């Protein structure tokens, strides 16, 4: 994982600081919903729902330029498409670590 888990400075340059902050705050809410959906899908052993929520998380990560987390979300989505619980299981610790680091980074960025 790179030091900056999301490239919010580039986002600020492309948009503006206020918009970047709004997107970062929205990420926390939207990604939490996606992660909750991922957890529910795994508990229900539902590949289709897992794919949907992993795809949503991938989009959240892309929006704030969190490339590493986006890649992990893509891999989780692929595991769901491949219907491989072992692959999903291997992804979960990496996904959890990336998500937690990203949320901490964003909370710090937002001064929370």
C-alpha positions in Angstrom: 0.0 0.0 0.0 1.4 3.4 -0.9 1.9 6.1 1.7 -1.0 8.1 0.3 -3.9 5.7 0.1 -6.0 8.1 -2.0 -4.7 10.9 -4.2 -6.8 13.6 -2.8 -4.4 16.4 -3.8 -4.9 15.5 -7.5 -8.6 15.4 -6.9 -8.3 19.0 -5.4 -6.4 20.1 -8.4 -8.9 18.6 -10.9 -12.0 19.9 -9.0 -11.3 22.1 -6.0 -10.7 21.6 -2.3 -14.3 21.9 -1.3 -15.5 19.4 -3.9 -12.7 17.0 -3.0 -13.7 17.2 0.7 -17.3 16.5 -0.2 -16.3 13.5 -2.3 -14.1 12.2 0.6 -17.0 12.6 3.1 -19.4 10.9 0.7 -16.9 8.0 0.3 -17.0 7.3 4.0 -20.8 6.8 3.8 -21.1 5.1 0.4 -18.1 2.8 1.0 -19.5 1.8 4.5 -22.8 0.8 2.8 -20.9 -1.2 0.2 -18.7 -3.0 2.8 -21.9 -3.8 4.8 -23.4 -5.3 1.7 -20.2 -7.3 1.0 -20.3 -8.7 4.6 -24.0 -9.6 4.2 -23.4 -11.2 0.8 -20.5 -13.3 2.2 -22.7 -14.4 5.2 -25.5 -15.4 2.8 -23.0 -17.0 0.4 -24.5 -14.9 -2.4 -22.0 -14.3 -5.2 -24.4 -12.1 -7.2 -24.8 -9.7 -4.2 -21.1 -9.9 -3.5 -20.3 -8.9 -7.1 -22.8 -5.9 -6.9 -21.3 -4.5 -3.7 -17.7 -5.1 -4.6 -18.4 -3.2 -7.9 -20.0 -0.4 -5.9 -16.9 -0.2 -3.6 -14.7 -0.2 -6.6 -16.5 2.9 -7.9 -16.3 4.6 -4.5 -12.5 4.0 -4.5 -12.1 5.2 -8.1 -14.0 8.5 -7.3 -11.4 9.5 -4.7 -8.4 8.1 -6.6 -7.7 5.3 -4.1 -5.9 3.1 -6.7 -4.8 0.3 -4.4 -8.2 -0.2 -2.8 -9.8 0.1 -6.2 -7.6 -2.8 -7.4 -8.5 -4.9 -4.4 -12.2 -4.2 -5.0 -11.7 -5.3 -8.6 -10.1 -8.5 -7.5 -12.9 -9.2 -5.0 -15.5 -8.6 -7.8 -13.6 -11.0 -10.0 -13.6 -13.6 -7.2 -17.4 -13.2 -7.0 -17.7 -13.5 -10.8 -15.6 -16.7 -10.7 -17.7 -17.9 -7.8 -14.7 -18.8 -5.7 -15.2 -18.7 -2.0 -11.5 -19.6 -1.4 -10.4 -16.6 -3.5 -12.9 -14.4 -1.6 -11.6 -15.7 1.7 -8.0 -14.8 0.6 -9.1 -11.3 -0.4 -10.9 -10.4 2.9 -7.9 -9.6 5.1 -6.3 -7.5 2.3 -9.6 -5.7 1.7 -10.2 -5.1 5.4 -6.7 -3.6 5.9 -7.0 -1.4 2.8 -10.5 -0.2 3.7 -9.5 0.6 7.3 -6.3 2.4 6.1 -8.4 4.4 3.6 -11.0 5.4 6.1 -8.3 6.5 8.6 -6.6 8.5 5.8 -9.8 10.2 4.8 -10.8 11.0 8.4 -7.4 12.6 8.9 -7.8 14.5 5.6 -11.2 15.8 6.8 -9.9 16.6 10.3 -12.0 14.0 12.1 
